[in-house]
Amino acid sequence: MKVSGIFQSIEATKNYARILTHIETCYRNEVNKYQAIKRLLEGKLFTVDELINKS
């Protein structure tokens, strides 16, 4: 949880960074941000193979 622009715990900061990194990596590989978030919430993260060999 963020309070006044900062996170309350180191764990929350790490989680935020992991999620943001995944979404940004997908976006840079021409995957729609919403699709990346949807798959993230479903627990079906994009793999490197999927990103490199997308059709």
N, C-alpha and C positions, 0 to 999 in steps of 0.2 A: 504494500500500500504506500502511495506517495502522500506526503504531508508537506505543504509549503515548498514544493519543488524538490524535495529530497525523499529518499526511501527510508523506511523505518528500520530495515534490517539489511544485512549483507545478502542474505538469501533472496530477498525480494529483488535486489539489484541484479543478482546473478540470473534469476529467472527472466527478468525483463530483457537483459542483454542476450540471453539465449534465444528468446522468441524473436526479438528484433533482428538478430543476425540471420536467423532462418528465413524470415520474410524478405529481408534485403537481398540475400543470396538468391532466392527464387526470382525476385524481381529483376535482378541483374542478368538472370538467365532467361529472361522473357517469359516468366510465369506470372500470371495475373496475381496481384497481392491478395485478392479475395479468395482465389483458389488455394493459395499457399496457407492462408489462415484457416480455411475450411478443412484442409487436409491435416493441419496441425491439431485442430480441435478433435478431429476423428482419430488422431494417433497414427496417421499414415503419412509420415514425413516423406518429402521427396528425397530420393537417393541421388548420389552423384551420377550414377548411371542414367537415371531418368532425366536429369538435367542436361547431360551431355548428348544423349542419344534421342532427344525428343524429336518427334516427326513433324 
